[in-house]
Amino acid sequence: MSAPRPPLTRPDGSPVRALVVDDEVNLGELLRMAMTNQGWHARSATNGREALDIIREFEPDLLVLDVMMPGMDGVELLTRIRASGNDVPVLFLTAKDAVEDRIAGIAAGGDDYVTKPFNLEEVVLRLRGMARRHVAAAADADSLLRVGDLTLDEDAYEVQRAGVAIRLTAKEFELLRYLMQNTRRVVNKTQILDTVWGYDFGGSSGVVEIYISYLRRKIDARGEPLIHTVRGVGYTIKSS
């Protein structure tokens, strides 16, 4: 293979994330290493159920799926992924070259298709193109923050949960935006006060607890709790 090109990154500057799902362990590891050499954060799974767990936690920007796997095959796996609203780009791998397999993969929401045996450099080039388009789309949609079924549109100044609009005051909106910008990170009261209320705020830190309770009444009452308290540390927002 030729020397790696400059690494692609997410809009926040972190490495592109890729997941390979293939029951052939050696092949999955080969692809994972090839993507790691591109400067990406790559992981692998050997079956569909393991992949679903990783996708929820890892939130990959790219998927490489083997069509023929025992249990849940690649087409069924992608059908479940798409049903959850996830539009991650997908490259299918298969040892079969039948037209019906290509049609099934594309119909399930696949973006590209490669048959085994394949040229590794060609696969990486295809994945780079898919990643570049996905990163560009993510940058265009950067104003939309999402945690589970909760969305916050910074440009439209709108918040929705499961498609239902939630009315927030200006300060509630700023607090929620700060939490969602730091999804799964724990932020303490001082950080919240400095960012949401400003460095010159002269009130009590208890205002943070009050506004956290306001958000919980409006957001967590509509589904699974998203806003969590880490005792002695601070607050975080995340979906299970």
N, C-alpha and C positions, 0 to 999 in steps of 0.2 A: 504493500500500500504506500501511497505517497505521504509526504509529511503532513501532519494535521494542520488544518487551516485555523485562523484565529477563532477561538471558541465563541459560540453563540451564548447569549445570556438572556435571562428573563428581564422584563421592564425594570425590576428592582435591582438589577445587577447580579443576581445570584445565578448559578449554573442552570442550564436547561436540565429538566428531569426526564428520564426515560425509563420505561419498564419493559423488559422482555419476558414473555410468557411462552414457555416451550417445555414439553415434558422430556425432551432430549437435553439432559443437563449440560453436556459438553458444548452443544451448539448454543444454548442459552448463555453460557459463560463466555463463549467466543464473541457473541454479539455484545454482551455487556462490556467486555474489555475494549472492544472496538469503539463503543460510544464513550467509555471513560477516557480513551485516548483523544477524543475530541474535546475534552475538558468538561463533559457533561457529568451530572450525578446520575449514574445508572444503577438499576437494581434488577433482579430477576426473580421469577416465580416458575414453578413447575406444574401448576394446575390452576383452574379457574377460580376455585374458592380462595386459594391463597392470594391470587391476583386481586380479587375484590377487596380483601382486607388491606392489602398494600396500597391500592388506589385510594381508598378512603383516607389513609394516613399520609401517604406520600404525595398525592395530587400531581401525577406526572404530566408533562407537556406532550409526551409521545408514548405510543404503545406499539410494540411489535408482538403480534399474536400468531401462534401456530394454529392452523385450522383444526388439524386432527390431534386431539388430546383425549385421553380416557376421561370418562365422567362428563364434565361440562366442556364441550369443545369451544373453539375460538369464536364461532358464529353466535352460539348461545351466550357466551361471555359478553361479547360486544352488544348483543341485544339488551342484556341487563344494564350494561353501562349507559347505553343511549336512553333507556327507559328512565334512568335516574336524572336525566338532563345533562349528562356530561358529554361535551362535544370534542374531547381530546382526539387529535389525529391518530389514525390507526393504519399500520402496514401489516397486511396478512402474509404469513409464510405457509406454504403447503407443499407436500410432495406430489400432490395431484395437479394435473394440468387441464382438467375438464372445464369446459365453458360454464357448466352449471355451478361449479365451485366458485368461479370468479363472480358470477351473478349473485350467488348467495352471500358472498363476502361484501360486495358493494351494496346489496339490498339491505344488509344489516347495519350499514353505516360506515363501512371501511373506506379508506381514502386511497389506498394503493395495494398492489398485489404482486408478490414475488414467489416464483416456484423454486423448490429445492431440486438439485443443488444450485446455489446462487453464487454470484461474485460478491465478495464481502465489500469491496470498495464501492461497487454500484449501490448496494443496499445503504451504506453510510451516506453516499451522495443524495440518495432519495430522501433519507431521513433528515439530512441537513435542510433540504428544500422544504419539507413539511414543517420542521421546527422553525425555520425563518418566517414562514407564513403565519404560523400559530403565534409566535412572539410578536409579530407586527400587529396582528389582530388584538392580542392582549393589550398592547400599548395603546391602541385606539380606544379600547374599552376600559382604560385605566381608571376612569372616573367611577366605575361600578365596583363596589366592594361587596363581597359575598361571604357569608358564614352559614353553612347549612342552607336552610330555606329563607334566610334573612338577607336582604339586599339593601344597600345604601347607594344611591346615585348622587355623587357630589355635584355634578353639573345641574341636574334637575332639582336638587335639594329634596329628594323623595326617599322614603323608607318603606319597604314592603316586607311582609312575612307571608310566605306561601301565596304570594300574589295579592294579598290584602294590604291596602295602604295603612300606615300607622302615622298619626299626627304627633310630631315632637316639637317642643319649644326649641329655640335657637341653641340654647346651652345643652339641652339633651342631645340634639343632633351633633354638636361638636364633641361631646363626650363619647357618644356611640361611634362616631367616625374615628376617634383616636383609638378606641378599643379594637375596632375592626382593622385598622391599619397595622395593629400589632397582634393579629390573630394568633392564639396559642402562646403568646408571650405574656408573662406576668408583669404588670406595671403597678408601681406603688403610688400612694397618695401624692407624694411630692412631685412625681413625674406628671401625674394627671393635673394637679394644680398649676404647675408651670406651663403646661401646654394648653389646657382648656380655659383656665381662669387668668393666666398671665403671671409673670414673675412679680408684679407689683401688687398682687392680690393680698389684701390685708385681713381677710376673714378667717374663719376657723376651718381646719381641715375636715371637720364634720360635714361640710357641704358636699364632699365627695360621696359619703355614705348616703346622704339624702338623695342625690341625683342618681346614684346607682339603684336605689330602691324605686325611683320613678321609672327608670328604664325597665326594670324587672317587671313592674306592673303592666307596662305597655307591650313588652316583647315576650318575656318568658311565660306570660299567662296564655300565649297563643300557641304553645307547643313545648317541645323539650326545652329545659333550661339551657340557655346559651351563655349567660353571664355567671361566672363562678368567682367565689371568694377564696383566696389562698391565705389562710389565717396567718397573721403576723408578717405577711409579705405584701399582698395587694390584690389586684383583680385581673381576670383574663376572660376572653370570650372565645368559645370554641364549640364545635358540634361533635357529638359522639360518633 
